[in-house]
Amino acid sequence: MQELYRARAVEGPLGENGLRTVWHLSPQGAELMSLVDEDGRVRRQELTLLDEHCIWASGQGVRTGRVEGGEARPVSTEVRADPELVPQRLVRAAQALATYEGQDRYILHMQRVLALAREGLEMSSVTSSELLGRGPGSTRDTVPTRAVTVTPVAPPSREVIPAAAPEPGPPAAPEPEEQPVLLRYGQPLPNEVLPPVVRRSEGLVMVAVFGFAVVVGLIMLYVLTRGS
């Protein structure tokens, strides 16, 4: 693992899926591959320690697997994923990365992911052991109980009076039949609100009245000025 800690990250170009591959390679058989998006967020990581493999994906958690071979391998190595998470592989990978004290963000991310997965595994094992300890053979404090006999009491019978039949009311008036709506091209719809109609003749009449009022006012003003 010390060789992996000293390895410098090698970043590849941005792929068509919008992810960039970052590699940490060690000749001793330790490899870390990280897939990073355009914003620098880690989306997937794969850690290889000799013949053991741990995979983390965003939203899917941690999975374990085994590398076919057993020696230092190229990048295109075949990995067989375990049907279920193998706790021993997860614990060994978490212990191997627990000694890292550097500043590489990708190694730190995988270290934190494996540590959290290990804590969850340990908590689930403790909970299952507690549940097994409370099996049918476990002794518990018992409290003596007293049997109580309850005699059911029948409710008093009531006379059922038949309800009077409702009197028939007057026959309902037949509903008027709806007339079919006829639509014509260029005509308004039945519920359409039309805008107000403005006629040109009305505007001319208003202009004429206004002009007549102005002329009368000027004549009155002229008469007043002559009389003074």
C-alpha positions in Angstrom: 0.0 0.0 0.0 2.9 2.4 0.6 3.7 2.2 -3.2 0.0 3.2 -3.9 0.3 6.1 -1.4 3.4 7.4 -3.2 1.9 7.0 -6.7 0.9 10.2 -8.5 -2.6 10.4 -9.9 -2.9 10.1 -13.7 -6.0 11.8 -15.1 -7.4 10.8 -18.4 -9.4 12.9 -20.9 -13.1 13.6 -20.4 -15.1 10.8 -22.0 -18.3 10.8 -23.9 -20.3 10.0 -20.8 -19.0 13.1 -19.1 -16.7 11.3 -16.7 -12.9 11.5 -16.3 -10.8 8.5 -15.3 -8.2 9.0 -12.6 -5.7 6.2 -12.0 -3.4 5.4 -9.0 -1.2 2.5 -10.1 1.3 0.5 -8.0 3.7 -2.2 -9.3 3.0 -4.2 -6.1 -0.6 -5.1 -7.2 -2.5 -2.2 -5.6 -4.7 -0.1 -7.9 -7.3 2.6 -7.5 -9.5 3.8 -10.3 -11.8 6.8 -9.9 -14.5 8.1 -12.2 -15.0 11.9 -11.7 -17.6 14.1 -13.4 -17.1 17.6 -14.8 -17.7 19.2 -11.4 -15.0 17.1 -9.7 -17.5 14.8 -7.8 -16.4 11.2 -7.5 -19.1 8.9 -9.1 -17.3 5.5 -8.9 -14.2 4.0 -7.5 -12.6 0.5 -7.7 -9.8 -0.6 -5.4 -7.7 -3.7 -6.2 -5.4 -5.2 -3.6 -3.7 -8.2 -5.1 -6.6 -10.6 -5.9 -9.3 -8.8 -4.0 -11.5 -6.1 -5.4 -13.9 -3.5 -3.9 -16.3 -1.4 -5.9 -18.1 1.7 -4.8 -20.7 3.5 -6.9 -22.8 6.6 -6.0 -26.2 5.5 -4.9 -25.3 1.8 -4.9 -22.9 1.3 -2.0 -19.9 -1.0 -1.7 -19.5 -4.4 -3.4 -16.7 -6.9 -3.3 -15.2 -9.2 -5.9 -12.2 -11.3 -6.9 -9.6 -10.6 -9.6 -8.8 -13.5 -11.8 -5.1 -14.2 -11.6 -3.2 -13.2 -8.5 -0.3 -11.2 -9.8 0.2 -7.6 -11.0 -2.3 -7.3 -13.9 -3.1 -4.8 -16.6 -6.0 -2.4 -16.5 -8.3 -4.7 -18.6 -8.3 -7.5 -15.9 -11.5 -9.5 -15.4 -13.2 -9.1 -12.0 -15.8 -11.5 -10.8 -18.2 -9.8 -8.4 -19.4 -11.6 -5.3 -23.1 -12.5 -5.3 -23.2 -10.9 -1.8 -20.8 -8.6 0.1 -18.0 -10.6 1.6 -17.2 -9.0 5.0 -13.6 -10.3 5.1 -12.7 -8.5 1.9 -14.3 -5.3 3.0 -12.5 -5.4 6.4 -9.1 -6.1 4.8 -9.5 -3.3 2.3 -10.6 -0.8 5.0 -7.7 -1.8 7.2 -5.2 -1.4 4.4 -6.4 2.2 3.7 -6.8 3.1 7.3 -3.0 3.8 7.6 -3.1 6.5 4.9 -2.4 10.0 6.2 -1.8 11.9 3.0 -3.8 14.6 1.2 -4.8 12.8 -2.0 -8.6 13.4 -2.3 -9.3 10.3 -4.2 -7.6 8.0 -1.7 -9.2 9.8 1.1 -12.6 9.4 -0.5 -12.1 5.6 -0.8 -10.7 5.5 2.7 -13.8 7.2 4.1 -16.2 5.1 2.0 -14.7 1.8 3.2 -14.6 3.0 6.8 -18.3 3.9 6.8 -19.1 0.5 5.2 -17.1 -1.3 7.8 -18.9 0.6 10.6 -22.3 -0.3 9.1 -21.2 -4.0 8.9 -20.0 -4.1 12.5 -23.2 -2.4 13.7 -25.4 -4.9 11.8 -23.4 -7.8 13.2 -23.9 -6.5 16.8 -27.6 -6.1 16.3 -28.0 -9.6 14.9 -26.1 -11.1 17.8 -28.3 -9.3 20.3 -31.4 -10.6 18.5 -30.0 -14.2 18.6 -29.4 -13.8 22.3 -33.1 -13.1 22.9 -34.2 -16.5 21.5 -36.9 -18.8 22.8 -34.5 -20.2 25.5 -33.6 -16.8 27.0 -34.9 -16.2 30.5 -37.0 -13.1 31.2 -38.6 -11.7 34.3 -42.2 -12.9 34.5 -45.0 -11.3 36.4 -47.8 -13.5 37.9 -51.2 -12.9 36.4 -54.7 -13.6 37.7 -57.4 -15.1 35.6 -60.5 -13.0 35.3 -63.8 -14.5 34.1 -66.1 -12.1 32.2 -69.7 -13.0 31.7 -71.3 -11.4 28.7 -74.6 -9.6 29.2 -77.1 -9.6 26.5 -78.6 -6.2 25.6 -82.4 -5.7 26.3 -84.6 -6.5 23.3 -86.3 -3.7 21.5 -89.5 -3.8 19.5 -88.9 -2.9 15.9 -91.5 -0.6 14.4 -91.6 -0.6 10.7 -91.1 2.8 9.2 -94.0 4.4 7.3 -93.7 4.3 3.6 -93.1 7.7 2.1 -96.1 9.2 0.2 -95.5 9.5 -3.6 -94.9 13.1 -4.6 -96.0 14.9 -7.7 -94.3 13.7 -10.9 -91.3 15.8 -11.8 -91.6 18.1 -14.8 -89.7 16.8 -17.8 -86.4 18.7 -18.3 -86.3 20.8 -21.5 -84.3 19.3 -24.2 -81.1 21.0 -25.0 -81.0 22.7 -28.4 -78.0 21.8 -30.5 -75.5 24.6 -30.8 -74.8 25.7 -34.4 -71.5 27.3 -35.2 -71.0 29.4 -38.3 -67.8 30.5 -39.9 -67.0 34.1 -38.9 -69.7 34.3 -36.2 -68.9 34.5 -32.4 -69.3 31.5 -30.2 -72.4 31.2 -27.9 -70.5 32.3 -24.7 -68.0 34.7 -26.3 -67.9 38.3 -25.1 -67.5 40.7 -28.0 -65.5 43.9 -27.7 -67.4 47.2 -27.8 -68.2 48.5 -31.3 -66.8 51.9 -32.1 -68.4 53.7 -35.0 -66.7 56.5 -37.0 -69.9 58.6 -37.2 -70.0 59.0 -33.5 -66.5 60.5 -33.4 -67.4 63.0 -36.2 -70.5 64.2 -34.2 -68.4 64.7 -31.1 -65.8 66.8 -33.1 -68.6 68.9 -34.6 -70.2 69.6 -31.2 -66.9 70.5 -29.7 -66.1 73.0 -32.7 -69.5 74.6 -32.3 -69.0 75.1 -28.6 -65.6 76.8 -29.3 -67.1 79.1 -31.9 -69.9 80.2 -29.5 -67.4 80.8 -26.7 -65.3 83.0 -29.0 -68.4 85.1 -30.1 -69.4 85.6 -26.4 -65.9 86.7 -25.5 -65.8 89.2 -28.4 -69.2 90.7 -27.4 -68.0 91.1 -23.8 -64.8 92.8 -24.8 -66.7 95.3 -27.1 -69.2 96.1 -24.4 -66.5 96.9 -21.9 
